[in-house]
Amino acid sequence: MSLRAASTFFYRRPYWYLALLLVPPLLWFGTVYLGSLFALLAQSFYRIDDFTAQVVREPTLATYKLLVTQPANVDIVVRTLTMAIMVTLACAVIALPIATYMARYARGRMKALFYVGVMLPMWTSYLVKVYAWRLLLAKEGVFAWVWAKLGLAGLLEAILATPAIGGPSLSSSYLGMFIVFVYMWLPFMILPMAAALERVPGSLLQASADLGARPAQTFRNVVLPLAVPGIAAGSVFTFSLTLGDYIIPSVVGAPGYFIGMMVYVQQGTAGNIPLAAAFSVVPIVLIFVYLSIAKRFGAFDAL
Amino acid sequence: MTAAIEFRDVSRVFGDVRAVDRVSFAIEPGEFFAMLGPSGSGKTSCLRLVAGFDSPDGGQVLLDGQDVSSVPPYDRNVNTVFQDYALFPHMTVLENVAYGPRVRGVDATTRAQRAREMLDLVQLGMQGERRPAQLSGGQRQRVALARALINQPKVLLLDEPLGALDLKLREEMQIELKSLQRRLGITFVYVTHDQGEALSMADRVAVFNKGKIEQLAAPRELYTRPATSFVARFVGGANVANAELATTLAGRQAQPFAIRAENIAVLSETAAASATGNSAAGVVVAVQYHGAASRWQVKLDAGEVWSALVTEEDSRALNGLAVGKRVKLSWPHEAAVTLSERPSVS
């Protein structure tokens, strides 16, 4: 069959054409991508035999029971969730003015500079950045040095003395871990937010001012609600990336476990695949809960 | 009486472009004032200066006798109907209309009440709970109007408000806007590039070209006595003879003039021109049939293409004349309007 005949064949039969386009990606997406995920999740309904350390392949909720009844496991979930919420909030607060400037005020070279500046860190190795941050935040690191030069060494001491967030140094405290998380995920919040704000027509802001709204009112009543879809998209990134990450908590911060580290430890050294699988279900459930809350608040209405 | 809006020698420059070039004019309270011109002529720039979205580089903009050149839009008693309506997509129709009172601190019950009254005024009483995206173009236009009028502005600015509507709806809205303006008695400043719209609605029209006002006059005067060749062409669609052509036609030194298509008769080449008239010979290049009349495009021997509007009745007498044939155009002296080549106002 010639190319011309093939073209005619598919032009007259749009469904065949669609099938030709969709079958390869659907096979990939359905089998390799989602299939392997479900295979993993299915493992969470198995359990490990305490004596033989073998996986018992019978459906059971014993592993989940272990997850929700052991205080140490619950602590890990709560710790990770708290960190994810804090990081998401901080990213949203820091990203909003930057994204607003990028989308609404910056022009030409300045705009290009800002977009490149936001994305530049993402072009660097993730591990290099994490270890660099560990050095920056170390006891004799740049951060502590700058604070000391500014005469704020006492303040840093006081902050590090705060229970829960503090520690011997920034690089071994939850505060330091929080700083690194916020640094890492900020671009994922700025970019969707800027994209949402770019789509707001300038005439809406003029109309708001024309009707008597001061700039702060325009921001609250028009800009912010229209940025919400972008904030929602960005927060899904920052929230889920924090929930799943295991490198940052193992390189920077206090010794407490996070979900990602637990998955790593359970499937590796401990060889407890069912518990590792159960732990990896937790972020999925939390993100579903997060999305349904966001939907209730109308975050996706403007999509 | 203090002018509702006054421009004193106002300029606005963007780089090398003088978007508004030393413009002065005054608009009376309660007037329906149109700013007419092609795109880039400076009419929208002037509107933005009145609304406060932009400030002049030179001169003064006065509202009600006060210099507002540095007053932000939210402190001006002026409201705008935007070309794209600029309705807030995340609010209902009622919330959109109630937005003005809301940001001015009016309580929720009062502002909802007033918003409903405004929606009734524009005959959209039942649509309050819908979103702008669920409305038709004409309905959105009315919402934008209600939203702009709820603050009871002294001046309403309309930026090509009917541009996105189809012809029939546009004609209905023209009549409605005009009667609304009469009822409310507030000043309307109406920006448009459609001369028919400006002529049919406005009390006075300012014709803009290249950042300046070419002529500011009542519609009838603009149409019958255009001051410049630009106004004659843009407003009346008239034929223009520049000084050179006028001199050739008259056989002596003559001023440029304009002559409207309906005042020109098409005659066979051999016909004698009337004693009181002027005439010019040329070749027919096109005949467009419009029903009640036909538009004949004639390329004059001097090179210009003029058009003549010939009624159905007169067309019958022109049997045998068609594209490619030589004809004579003839018009009475008194129909020719002498033009000045410089803008008369500014």
Contacts between the chains, C-beta under 8 A, distances in Angstrom:
chain1	res1	chain2	res2	distance
A	201	B	84	6.7
A	201	B	86	6.8
A	203	B	82	5.0
A	203	B	83	7.8
A	203	B	84	5.6
A	203	B	86	3.9
A	204	B	86	5.3
A	204	B	88	6.3
A	206	B	51	7.5
A	206	B	53	5.3
A	206	B	73	7.2
A	206	B	80	7.5
A	206	B	82	7.3
A	206	B	86	6.9
A	207	B	80	7.1
A	207	B	82	6.1
A	207	B	86	3.9
A	207	B	87	7.9
A	207	B	88	7.6
A	207	B	147	7.9
A	208	B	88	7.8
A	208	B	99	7.4
A	208	B	103	7.5
A	209	B	52	7.7
A	209	B	53	7.6
A	209	B	72	6.9
A	209	B	73	4.3
A	209	B	74	5.0
A	210	B	51	6.0
A	210	B	52	7.9
A	210	B	53	7.8
A	210	B	73	5.1
A	210	B	74	7.6
A	210	B	78	7.6
A	210	B	79	5.9
A	210	B	80	4.8
A	210	B	148	7.7
A	211	B	74	7.8
A	211	B	79	6.7
A	211	B	99	5.3
A	211	B	100	4.0
A	211	B	103	6.4
A	211	B	147	6.9
A	211	B	148	7.7
A	211	B	151	6.5
A	212	B	74	5.0
A	212	B	100	5.5
A	212	B	103	5.0
A	212	B	104	4.9
A	212	B	151	6.4
A	213	B	74	5.9
A	213	B	99	7.7
A	213	B	103	4.0
A	214	B	74	5.6
A	214	B	103	7.5
A	217	B	103	4.9
A	221	B	88	8.0
A	221	B	99	7.5
A	221	B	102	7.8
A	221	B	103	6.9
A	222	B	88	6.2
A	225	B	90	4.7
A	226	B	89	7.5
A	226	B	90	6.3
A	301	B	90	7.2
A	302	B	89	6.5
A	302	B	90	5.7
